[in-house]
């Protein structure tokens, strides 16, 4: 009886650990996606600032 209970407890612990690692992987993937989106957004913002700066310079030169 005791051995079966111990085996079941070990199985439950393994399942919990596996579940946690899967959740961690999922969180890392979503973090990466969010980071990529923010990087792209920042790049687009920087590009538009750069273009505005260039337009400002050309109008001053003209």
Secondary structure by P-SEA (a helix, b strand, c coil): caaaaaaaaaaaaaaaaaaaaaaaaaaaaaaaaaaaaaaaaaaaaaaaaaaaaaaaaaaaac
